[in-house]
Amino acid sequence: MSKSLLFIPDISGYTKFIQTTEIEHSQHVISELLEVLVNANTQNLKLAEIEGDALFFYKENDIPSQENLLAQIEGMFTAFYSHLKMLEKNRICPCNACATAPNLQLKIIAHSGNLQHIEVQGNRKPFGEQVIKAHRLLKNSVDSDNYVLISRSLALDIMLSPYYSSKIYRFRQGSDTYDERDVEYIYSFIDPSELKLNSFVQPKSVTLEAPPQITMQETFPIAAEELMEYITNYANRHYWQKGVDKLEYNELEVTRVGSEHTCVVNGKHLDFVTVTKDADPNHLIYGELTHSHPFFEDLYQFYTFIPKASNSSLLKIELYWKINSPIKRFLLGAFANKLTLKNVKEAVHSLHEFIRAKSV
């Protein structure tokens, strides 16, 4: 029987991150990162298990070449840190989970050996001594939370020198004792600044020349951060925005600049993208843009959250729109302004009622 590859990417700092941050957003961040790692699998590795903060991959009876394995490892680190950089640059949420997500790190354990399997309810999974050894290597004496560790057996299989060095890797030797047996390995710290991170869209702040067509302000008896969560969490939208049949969005994604969602109103689909604009550093801001409104070519909705006290905040709503056609502009005129203002007032009232009901 040929040897198999065991491959475990593990998110460093997961326990502290989950325990000290807002649970919903921290779960979303971890879910996104695990998905990014799964999508970075270029060597047809099979996913055996999602283990909280780690993924357990294997490749049965086959071990990639040294070149392919190192490329796979580099690819996963690149994808991971590219996503963290995107989260940092496009963040709008002030919560601790979103603010500290860029501090997460990654370690990858790679091992080789003869696999056994166990079948549970029709699911065949790797089992046995080599699986245990690969997982024990996660608990090692490497003085870092950002590294790749390759067992000696795998290094020999792919003829990887313990002194291998490149722009990304600078391997050195190490060993630890498990069950009174020494296990040798080689490891390399990974410097994210040496990775060629993937590019991503960085939406710029919106600059609007004309004043808003509608402005409304309302005080709410909750902190600005909490009020922002009620509005930016699309799962809440149908509770306070009347007439919404359903909302389509990525439920596993934290809302950020560039996030998209679709509002279905009376069977019509309105596609929105999250935007932002310059604001006072002490204020929080969230904006939405749609090009699919039945009245307007462009419609911007901006929500500014202004802290007043620990349990009080002022919500400022601004609507900007553009109507290109002079005829349409003449026909809609004050009607569009009156109807839109009426809808905003109803939404604010419903938001008050929803927040009051949630706090009981």
VEXBAVO-421963 format. One record per residue: residue in three letters; x, y, z of N, C-alpha, C in turn. Coordinates in steps of 0.2 Angstrom, whole numbers, padded with zeros to 4 digits, always signed. Layout:
N
ALAXYZXYZXYZ
...
This chain:
360
MET+0004-0006+0000+0000+0000+0000+0004+0006+0000
SER+0003+0011-0004+0007+0017-0005+0005+0022+0001
LYS+0010+0026+0003+0008+0031+0008+0003+0036+0006
SER+0000+0039+0011-0005+0044+0010-0003+0051+0013
LEU-0005+0056+0011-0004+0063+0014-0009+0065+0018
LEU-0007+0067+0024-0012+0070+0029-0010+0078+0030
PHE-0015+0082+0029-0014+0089+0028-0019+0093+0033
ILE-0016+0097+0038-0021+0100+0042-0019+0108+0043
PRO-0023+0112+0039-0023+0119+0040-0027+0121+0047
ASP-0024+0125+0051-0027+0126+0058-0026+0134+0059
ILE-0032+0137+0061-0032+0144+0062-0029+0146+0069
SER-0024+0149+0069-0021+0151+0076-0025+0157+0079
GLY-0026+0156+0086-0029+0162+0089-0037+0161+0089
TYR-0039+0155+0087-0046+0154+0086-0050+0154+0093
THR-0047+0151+0098-0051+0150+0104-0052+0157+0108
LYS-0046+0161+0108-0047+0168+0111-0052+0172+0107
PHE-0051+0172+0100-0055+0175+0095-0063+0174+0097
ILE-0065+0168+0097-0072+0166+0099-0074+0168+0105
GLN-0070+0167+0110-0072+0169+0117-0072+0176+0119
THR-0068+0180+0116-0068+0187+0118-0071+0192+0113
THR-0075+0189+0108-0078+0194+0103-0085+0192+0102
GLU-0089+0196+0098-0096+0195+0097-0097+0188+0093
ILE-0101+0184+0096-0101+0177+0094-0103+0176+0086
GLU-0108+0180+0084-0111+0179+0077-0106+0181+0072
HIS-0103+0187+0073-0098+0189+0068-0092+0185+0068
SER-0089+0183+0074-0083+0179+0074-0085+0172+0071
GLN-0091+0169+0072-0092+0163+0068-0092+0164+0060
HIS-0095+0170+0058-0095+0172+0051-0088+0172+0048
VAL-0083+0176+0052-0077+0177+0050-0073+0170+0049
ILE-0074+0166+0054-0070+0159+0054-0073+0155+0048
SER-0080+0155+0047-0083+0151+0042-0080+0154+0035
GLU-0079+0160+0034-0077+0163+0028-0070+0160+0027
LEU-0066+0161+0032-0058+0159+0032-0058+0151+0030
LEU-0062+0147+0033-0062+0140+0032-0064+0139+0024
GLU-0069+0142+0022-0071+0142+0015-0065+0144+0010
VAL-0062+0149+0012-0056+0151+0008-0051+0146+0007
LEU-0049+0143+0013-0044+0137+0013-0047+0131+0009
VAL-0053+0130+0009-0056+0124+0005-0055+0126-0002
ASN-0057+0132-0004-0056+0134-0011-0049+0134-0013
ALA-0044+0135-0009-0037+0135-0011-0034+0129-0012
ASN-0038+0123-0011-0035+0116-0012-0034+0115-0020
THR-0028+0115-0022-0026+0114-0029-0024+0107-0030
GLN-0023+0103-0025-0020+0096-0026-0025+0090-0025
ASN-0031+0092-0026-0037+0087-0025-0036+0083-0019
LEU-0035+0087-0013-0035+0084-0007-0042+0083-0005
LYS-0044+0077-0001-0051+0076+0001-0052+0079+0008
LEU-0057+0082+0009-0059+0085+0015-0062+0079+0020
ALA-0059+0077+0025-0061+0072+0029-0066+0075+0035
GLU-0064+0081+0037-0067+0084+0043-0066+0091+0044
ILE-0071+0095+0046-0070+0102+0048-0070+0101+0056
GLU-0064+0103+0059-0063+0102+0066-0063+0109+0070
GLY-0069+0113+0069-0069+0119+0073-0065+0124+0069
ASP-0059+0125+0071-0054+0130+0068-0049+0127+0063
ALA-0050+0120+0061-0045+0117+0057-0049+0113+0052
LEU-0045+0111+0047-0048+0107+0041-0043+0101+0041
PHE-0046+0095+0041-0042+0089+0040-0043+0086+0033
PHE-0038+0087+0029-0037+0085+0022-0033+0078+0022
TYR-0034+0074+0017-0030+0069+0015-0030+0067+0008
LYS-0024+0064+0006-0024+0061-0001-0022+0054-0001
GLU-0026+0050-0002-0025+0043-0001-0021+0040-0006
ASN-0016+0036-0004-0011+0032-0008-0007+0036-0013
ASP-0006+0043-0011-0003+0047-0016+0000+0053-0012
ILE+0006+0055-0013+0009+0061-0010+0011+0066-0016
PRO+0009+0072-0016+0011+0077-0021+0019+0077-0021
SER+0022+0080-0026+0029+0081-0027+0031+0086-0022
GLN+0037+0087-0021+0040+0093-0016+0037+0099-0019
GLU+0038+0100-0026+0036+0107-0029+0029+0108-0028
ASN+0024+0103-0029+0017+0104-0028+0015+0105-0021
LEU+0018+0101-0017+0016+0102-0010+0018+0109-0007
LEU+0024+0111-0009+0026+0118-0006+0021+0123-0010
ALA+0020+0122-0016+0015+0127-0019+0008+0127-0016
GLN+0006+0121-0014-0001+0120-0011-0001+0124-0004
ILE+0005+0123+0000+0005+0127+0006+0006+0134+0005
GLU+0010+0137+0001+0010+0144-0001+0003+0146-0003
GLY+0000+0143-0007-0007+0145-0010-0012+0146-0004
MET-0012+0141+0001-0016+0142+0006-0015+0148+0011
PHE-0008+0149+0012-0006+0155+0016-0008+0161+0012
THR-0007+0161+0006-0009+0167+0002-0016+0169+0002
ALA-0020+0164+0001-0027+0164+0001-0030+0167+0008
PHE-0027+0164+0013-0029+0166+0020-0028+0173+0021
TYR-0021+0175+0020-0019+0182+0022-0022+0187+0017
SER-0024+0185+0011-0027+0190+0006-0034+0191+0009
HIS-0038+0186+0011-0044+0187+0014-0044+0191+0020
LEU-0039+0190+0024-0039+0195+0030-0038+0202+0028
LYS-0034+0203+0023-0032+0210+0021-0039+0213+0018
MET-0042+0209+0014-0049+0212+0012-0054+0213+0018
LEU-0054+0209+0023-0058+0211+0028-0056+0217+0032
GLU-0050+0218+0032-0047+0224+0036-0049+0230+0032
LYS-0048+0230+0025-0049+0236+0021-0056+0238+0020
ASN-0060+0233+0019-0067+0234+0018-0072+0234+0024
ARG-0069+0234+0030-0073+0233+0036-0077+0240+0037
ILE-0084+0239+0039-0088+0244+0041-0090+0243+0049
CYS-0090+0237+0051-0093+0235+0057-0087+0236+0063
PRO-0089+0240+0068-0084+0242+0073-0083+0236+0078
CYS-0087+0231+0078-0087+0226+0083-0080+0223+0084
ASN-0078+0220+0090-0072+0217+0091-0070+0212+0087
ALA-0075+0208+0085-0073+0202+0080-0071+0204+0074
CYS-0074+0209+0071-0072+0212+0064-0065+0216+0065
ALA-0065+0219+0070-0059+0223+0071-0052+0219+0072
THR-0053+0213+0076-0047+0209+0077-0046+0204+0073
ALA-0051+0202+0068-0050+0197+0063-0043+0197+0060
PRO-0040+0203+0058-0034+0203+0054-0028+0200+0059
ASN-0029+0199+0065-0024+0197+0070-0024+0189+0070
LEU-0028+0186+0067-0028+0178+0066-0022+0176+0062
GLN-0020+0170+0063-0014+0167+0060-0016+0160+0058
LEU-0011+0157+0054-0012+0151+0051-0006+0146+0052
LYS-0007+0140+0054-0002+0135+0054-0004+0129+0050
ILE+0000+0126+0047-0001+0120+0043+0003+0114+0045
ILE+0000+0108+0046+0004+0102+0048+0003+0098+0042
ALA+0008+0095+0040+0008+0090+0034+0012+0084+0036
HIS+0009+0078+0035+0012+0071+0037+0011+0066+0032
SER+0014+0061+0032+0013+0055+0028+0013+0049+0032
GLY+0010+0044+0029+0010+0037+0032+0004+0033+0029
ASN+0004+0026+0031-0001+0022+0029-0008+0023+0032
LEU-0013+0024+0029-0019+0025+0032-0024+0019+0033
GLN-0027+0019+0038-0033+0015+0039-0039+0019+0039
HIS-0045+0016+0038-0051+0019+0038-0056+0016+0042
ILE-0061+0021+0044-0067+0018+0048-0073+0021+0045
GLU-0078+0017+0045-0085+0019+0042-0090+0020+0047
VAL-0093+0026+0047-0098+0028+0051-0104+0031+0047
GLN-0110+0027+0048-0116+0029+0044-0115+0030+0037
GLY-0111+0026+0034-0109+0026+0027-0104+0031+0025
ASN-0101+0035+0030-0095+0039+0029-0089+0036+0030
ARG-0084+0036+0025-0078+0033+0026-0073+0038+0028
LYS-0069+0037+0034-0065+0042+0036-0058+0039+0038
PRO-0052+0043+0037-0046+0041+0039-0046+0039+0047
PHE-0042+0034+0049-0042+0032+0056-0035+0029+0057
GLY-0033+0029+0063-0028+0025+0065-0022+0030+0068
GLU-0016+0026+0068-0010+0029+0071-0008+0035+0068
GLN-0008+0035+0061-0005+0041+0058-0009+0047+0058
VAL-0016+0046+0059-0020+0052+0060-0019+0055+0067
ILE-0018+0050+0072-0017+0053+0078-0010+0057+0078
LYS-0005+0054+0075+0001+0057+0075+0001+0064+0072
ALA-0003+0065+0066-0003+0071+0063-0007+0076+0067
HIS-0012+0074+0071-0015+0079+0075-0011+0081+0081
ARG-0007+0076+0084-0003+0078+0089+0003+0083+0088
LEU+0004+0083+0081+0009+0087+0079+0007+0095+0079
LEU+0000+0096+0080-0002+0102+0081+0000+0105+0087
LYS+0001+0101+0092+0004+0103+0099+0011+0102+0099
ASN+0015+0107+0097+0022+0107+0096+0026+0112+0100
SER+0032+0112+0100+0036+0118+0103+0038+0123+0098
VAL+0036+0124+0092+0037+0129+0088+0035+0136+0091
ASP+0040+0140+0091+0038+0147+0094+0035+0152+0089
SER+0029+0150+0087+0026+0154+0082+0019+0152+0082
ASP+0014+0156+0079+0007+0154+0077+0006+0154+0070
ASN+0012+0155+0066+0011+0156+0059+0017+0152+0056
TYR+0016+0146+0054+0021+0142+0051+0018+0136+0048
VAL+0023+0132+0044+0021+0126+0041+0026+0121+0045
LEU+0023+0115+0047+0027+0110+0050+0026+0104+0045
ILE+0032+0101+0043+0032+0095+0039+0035+0089+0043
SER+0032+0083+0044+0035+0078+0048+0041+0075+0044
ARG+0046+0072+0048+0052+0070+0045+0050+0064+0040
SER+0045+0060+0041+0043+0055+0036+0041+0058+0030
LEU+0037+0063+0030+0035+0066+0024+0041+0070+0020
ALA+0045+0073+0024+0051+0077+0021+0055+0072+0017
LEU+0056+0066+0020+0060+0061+0017+0056+0058+0011
ASP+0050+0057+0011+0046+0055+0005+0046+0060-0001
ILE+0047+0066+0000+0047+0071-0005+0054+0074-0006
MET+0059+0071-0002+0066+0073-0003+0067+0080-0002
LEU+0063+0083+0004+0064+0090+0006+0069+0091+0011
SER+0075+0094+0009+0080+0095+0014+0078+0099+0020
PRO+0080+0098+0026+0079+0101+0032+0082+0108+0032
TYR+0086+0110+0027+0089+0116+0026+0087+0120+0020
TYR+0081+0118+0017+0078+0121+0011+0077+0128+0013
SER+0078+0133+0008+0077+0140+0009+0075+0143+0002
SER+0070+0147+0003+0068+0151-0003+0065+0158-0001
LYS+0062+0161-0005+0059+0168-0003+0054+0167+0003
ILE+0050+0161+0002+0044+0160+0007+0046+0156+0013
TYR+0051+0151+0011+0052+0146+0016+0060+0146+0018
ARG+0061+0145+0025+0067+0144+0028+0067+0139+0033
PHE+0067+0133+0031+0066+0127+0035+0072+0126+0040
ARG+0070+0123+0046+0074+0121+0051+0071+0115+0055
GLN+0076+0112+0059+0074+0105+0061+0071+0106+0069
GLY+0066+0102+0070+0064+0102+0077+0061+0095+0079
SER+0059+0094+0085+0057+0087+0087+0053+0088+0094
ASP+0048+0084+0095+0044+0084+0101+0043+0077+0103
THR+0041+0076+0110+0040+0069+0112+0033+0068+0113
TYR+0030+0063+0110+0023+0061+0111+0023+0054+0113
ASP+0020+0052+0119+0019+0045+0121+0026+0042+0122
GLU+0031+0046+0125+0038+0044+0126+0042+0042+0120
ARG+0039+0045+0114+0043+0044+0108+0045+0050+0105
ASP+0051+0051+0103+0053+0057+0099+0050+0057+0092
VAL+0047+0063+0090+0045+0064+0083+0048+0070+0080
GLU+0052+0068+0075+0056+0074+0072+0052+0077+0066
TYR+0053+0083+0065+0050+0087+0059+0054+0093+0057
ILE+0052+0096+0052+0055+0102+0050+0050+0107+0049
TYR+0052+0113+0050+0047+0119+0050+0049+0125+0048
SER+0045+0129+0045+0047+0136+0043+0042+0141+0045
PHE+0044+0147+0048+0040+0152+0049+0037+0155+0042
ILE+0031+0158+0042+0029+0161+0036+0028+0168+0037
ASP+0031+0172+0033+0031+0180+0034+0025+0182+0029
PRO+0020+0184+0031+0014+0186+0026+0017+0192+0021
SER+0021+0196+0024+0024+0201+0019+0028+0199+0013
GLU+0030+0193+0014+0033+0190+0008+0029+0186+0003
LEU+0022+0186+0005+0017+0182+0000+0015+0187-0005
LYS+0013+0185-0011+0010+0189-0016+0003+0189-0015
LEU+0000+0193-0011-0007+0193-0009-0011+0194-0015
ASN-0017+0191-0016-0022+0192-0021-0025+0199-0021
SER-0026+0202-0026-0029+0208-0027-0037+0207-0025
PHE-0040+0213-0023-0047+0213-0022-0050+0220-0023
VAL-0056+0220-0024-0059+0227-0026-0060+0231-0019
GLN-0057+0237-0019-0057+0241-0014-0062+0247-0016
PRO-0068+0247-0014-0073+0252-0016-0071+0259-0013
LYS-0071+0264-0016-0069+0270-0014-0075+0274-0010
SER-0074+0278-0006-0079+0282-0003-0083+0286-0008
VAL-0089+0286-0007-0094+0289-0012-0093+0297-0010
THR-0093+0301-0016-0093+0308-0015-0099+0311-0019
LEU-0103+0314-0015-0109+0317-0018-0109+0324-0018
GLU-0110+0327-0024-0110+0334-0025-0116+0338-0022
ALA-0122+0336-0023-0128+0339-0021-0130+0337-0014
PRO-0134+0341-0010-0136+0339-0004-0141+0333-0005
PRO-0143+0329+0001-0148+0324+0000-0155+0327-0001
GLN-0159+0323-0005-0166+0325-0006-0170+0324+0001
ILE-0168+0319+0005-0171+0318+0011-0166+0317+0017
THR-0167+0320+0022-0164+0319+0028-0168+0318+0034
MET-0167+0313+0038-0171+0312+0044-0166+0310+0050
GLN-0168+0312+0056-0164+0311+0062-0169+0308+0067
GLU-0166+0303+0071-0170+0300+0076-0166+0297+0082
THR-0168+0298+0088-0164+0295+0093-0166+0289+0095
PHE-0162+0284+0097-0163+0277+0099-0160+0276+0106
PRO-0163+0272+0110-0161+0271+0117-0156+0265+0117
ILE-0151+0264+0112-0146+0259+0112-0140+0262+0110
ALA-0134+0259+0111-0128+0261+0109-0127+0261+0101
ALA-0123+0266+0098-0123+0266+0091-0120+0260+0088
GLU-0116+0256+0091-0113+0250+0088-0119+0245+0088
GLU-0123+0245+0093-0129+0240+0093-0134+0242+0088
LEU-0135+0248+0087-0140+0250+0082-0138+0249+0075
MET-0131+0250+0074-0128+0248+0067-0129+0241+0066
GLU-0128+0236+0071-0129+0229+0070-0136+0228+0068
TYR-0141+0231+0071-0148+0230+0069-0150+0231+0062
ILE-0146+0237+0059-0148+0239+0052-0144+0235+0047
THR-0137+0233+0049-0133+0230+0044-0134+0223+0044
ASN-0137+0220+0049-0138+0213+0049-0145+0211+0045
TYR-0144+0209+0039-0149+0208+0034-0155+0203+0037
ALA-0153+0199+0041-0158+0195+0044-0164+0198+0048
ASN-0162+0204+0050-0167+0209+0054-0171+0213+0049
ARG-0169+0213+0043-0172+0219+0038-0180+0218+0038
HIS-0182+0212+0037-0190+0211+0036-0194+0213+0042
TYR-0191+0214+0048-0194+0216+0054-0196+0223+0054
TRP-0192+0227+0051-0193+0234+0051-0194+0238+0044
GLN-0192+0234+0039-0193+0237+0032-0199+0234+0029
LYS-0205+0237+0030-0211+0234+0027-0212+0233+0020
GLY-0215+0228+0018-0216+0227+0010-0211+0223+0008
VAL-0206+0221+0012-0200+0216+0009-0203+0209+0009
ASP-0203+0206+0003-0206+0199+0003-0200+0195+0006
LYS-0194+0196+0004-0188+0192+0006-0182+0196+0004
LEU-0177+0194+0008-0170+0197+0007-0165+0191+0005
GLU-0162+0192-0001-0157+0187-0003-0150+0190-0002
TYR-0146+0186+0002-0139+0188+0004-0135+0182+0006
ASN-0129+0183+0007-0124+0178+0009-0125+0178+0017
GLU-0128+0173+0020-0129+0172+0027-0123+0171+0031
LEU-0117+0169+0028-0111+0167+0031-0106+0173+0031
GLU-0108+0179+0028-0103+0184+0027-0105+0190+0032
VAL-0100+0193+0035-0101+0199+0038-0102+0205+0033
THR-0107+0209+0034-0108+0215+0030-0102+0219+0030
ARG-0100+0221+0024-0094+0225+0023-0095+0229+0016
VAL-0090+0234+0015-0090+0238+0009-0090+0233+0003
GLY-0094+0233-0002-0094+0229-0007-0099+0223-0006
SER-0102+0222+0000-0107+0216+0001-0113+0218-0003
GLU-0116+0212-0006-0122+0213-0010-0128+0210-0007
HIS-0134+0213-0008-0140+0209-0006-0145+0211-0011
THR-0150+0207-0011-0156+0209-0015-0163+0209-0011
CYS-0166+0214-0012-0173+0215-0008-0178+0214-0013
VAL-0182+0209-0012-0188+0207-0016-0194+0211-0013
VAL-0197+0216-0017-0203+0220-0015-0208+0219-0020
ASN-0214+0216-0018-0219+0215-0022-0217+0211-0029
GLY-0213+0207-0028-0210+0203-0033-0205+0206-0037
LYS-0203+0212-0036-0198+0216-0040-0191+0215-0036
HIS-0186+0214-0039-0179+0213-0036-0175+0219-0037
LEU-0173+0222-0031-0169+0228-0030-0162+0225-0028
ASP-0157+0226-0032-0150+0224-0030-0147+0230-0027
PHE-0144+0229-0021-0140+0234-0017-0133+0231-0016
VAL-0128+0236-0016-0122+0235-0014-0120+0240-0008
THR-0116+0237-0004-0114+0242+0002-0109+0247+0000
VAL-0110+0253+0002-0105+0258+0000-0104+0262+0007
THR-0099+0267+0006-0098+0271+0012-0096+0278+0009
LYS-0096+0283+0014-0093+0290+0012-0090+0293+0018
ASP-0086+0298+0017-0082+0301+0023-0087+0303+0028
ALA-0085+0303+0034-0089+0305+0040-0084+0307+0046
ASP-0087+0310+0051-0084+0311+0057-0081+0305+0060
PRO-0074+0305+0062-0071+0299+0064-0075+0296+0070
ASN-0078+0299+0074-0082+0297+0080-0089+0294+0078
HIS-0091+0295+0071-0097+0292+0069-0096+0286+0065
LEU-0101+0281+0065-0101+0275+0061-0106+0276+0055
ILE-0104+0273+0050-0108+0275+0044-0109+0268+0040
TYR-0115+0268+0037-0117+0262+0033-0121+0265+0027
GLY-0119+0263+0021-0123+0265+0015-0125+0260+0010
GLU-0130+0261+0006-0132+0256+0001-0133+0260-0005
LEU-0132+0256-0011-0133+0259-0017-0137+0254-0022
THR-0142+0257-0025-0145+0252-0030-0146+0256-0037
HIS-0146+0252-0042-0147+0255-0049-0154+0252-0051
SER-0157+0248-0047-0163+0245-0050-0170+0247-0047
HIS-0170+0253-0044-0176+0256-0041-0180+0258-0047
PRO-0187+0257-0046-0191+0259-0052-0192+0266-0053
PHE-0190+0271-0048-0191+0278-0049-0184+0281-0051
PHE-0179+0278-0048-0172+0282-0049-0167+0278-0053
GLU-0163+0281-0056-0157+0278-0059-0152+0276-0054
ASP-0151+0280-0049-0146+0279-0044-0150+0281-0037
LEU-0150+0276-0032-0152+0278-0026-0147+0276-0020
TYR-0145+0281-0017-0140+0280-0011-0144+0281-0004
GLN-0143+0276+0000-0146+0277+0007-0140+0277+0012
PHE-0139+0282+0016-0134+0282+0021-0137+0283+0028
TYR-0134+0278+0032-0136+0278+0039-0130+0280+0043
THR-0130+0286+0047-0125+0288+0051-0127+0287+0058
PHE-0123+0284+0062-0124+0282+0069-0120+0286+0073
ILE-0123+0291+0077-0119+0296+0081-0120+0294+0089
PRO-0115+0292+0092-0115+0290+0099-0117+0296+0103
LYS-0122+0296+0108-0124+0301+0112-0122+0299+0119
ALA-0123+0293+0121-0121+0290+0128-0120+0283+0127
SER-0118+0279+0133-0117+0272+0132-0123+0268+0130
ASN-0129+0271+0131-0135+0268+0129-0140+0272+0125
SER-0137+0277+0121-0141+0281+0117-0137+0283+0111
SER-0141+0284+0105-0137+0286+0099-0142+0289+0095
LEU-0140+0294+0090-0144+0297+0085-0142+0294+0079
LEU-0148+0292+0075-0148+0289+0069-0149+0295+0064
LYS-0145+0296+0059-0146+0301+0054-0147+0297+0047
ILE-0152+0298+0044-0154+0295+0037-0153+0300+0032
GLU-0150+0298+0027-0149+0303+0021-0151+0299+0015
LEU-0155+0301+0010-0156+0298+0004-0154+0303-0002
TYR-0150+0300-0006-0148+0304-0012-0151+0300-0018
TRP-0154+0303-0023-0156+0300-0029-0154+0304-0036
LYS-0154+0300-0041-0153+0303-0048-0158+0301-0052
ILE-0162+0306-0056-0166+0304-0061-0164+0308-0067
ASN-0162+0304-0072-0158+0307-0078-0163+0310-0083
SER-0169+0307-0084-0174+0309-0089-0178+0315-0086
PRO-0178+0321-0090-0181+0327-0088-0189+0326-0087
ILE-0191+0321-0092-0199+0320-0092-0200+0316-0086
LYS-0196+0311-0084-0197+0307-0078-0197+0311-0072
ARG-0192+0316-0072-0191+0320-0066-0197+0325-0065
PHE-0200+0327-0071-0206+0331-0070-0212+0328-0068
LEU-0213+0322-0071-0219+0318-0069-0218+0315-0061
LEU-0212+0313-0059-0212+0311-0052-0212+0317-0047
GLY-0208+0322-0049-0207+0328-0045-0208+0326-0037
ALA-0213+0330-0034-0214+0330-0027-0217+0323-0025
PHE-0220+0319-0029-0223+0313-0028-0217+0308-0025
ALA-0212+0308-0029-0206+0303-0027-0204+0305-0020
ASN-0203+0312-0019-0200+0314-0012-0205+0312-0007
LYS-0212+0314-0008-0217+0312-0003-0217+0305-0001
LEU-0218+0301-0006-0218+0294-0005-0212+0291-0002
THR-0206+0293-0004-0200+0290-0001-0199+0292+0007
LEU-0201+0299+0008-0201+0301+0015-0206+0297+0019
LYS-0212+0296+0017-0217+0292+0020-0214+0285+0022
ASN-0210+0282+0017-0208+0275+0018-0202+0275+0023
VAL-0198+0280+0023-0193+0281+0028-0195+0282+0035
LYS-0200+0286+0036-0204+0287+0043-0207+0280+0045
GLU-0210+0277+0041-0213+0270+0043-0207+0265+0045
ALA-0202+0265+0041-0196+0261+0043-0193+0262+0050
VAL-0192+0269+0051-0189+0271+0057-0194+0269+0063
HIS-0201+0270+0062-0205+0268+0067-0205+0261+0069
SER-0205+0257+0063-0205+0249+0064-0198+0247+0067
LEU-0193+0251+0066-0186+0249+0069-0187+0250+0076
HIS-0190+0256+0078-0191+0257+0085-0195+0251+0089
GLU-0200+0249+0086-0204+0244+0088-0200+0237+0089
PHE-0196+0236+0084-0193+0230+0083-0187+0230+0089
ILE-0184+0235+0090-0179+0236+0095-0182+0235+0102
ARG-0188+0238+0103-0191+0238+0109-0193+0231+0111
ALA-0196+0227+0106-0198+0220+0107-0192+0216+0109
LYS-0186+0217+0105-0180+0213+0107-0177+0214+0114
SER-0178+0220+0116-0175+0222+0123-0180+0220+0129
VAL-0186+0218+0127-0190+0215+0133-0188+0209+0136
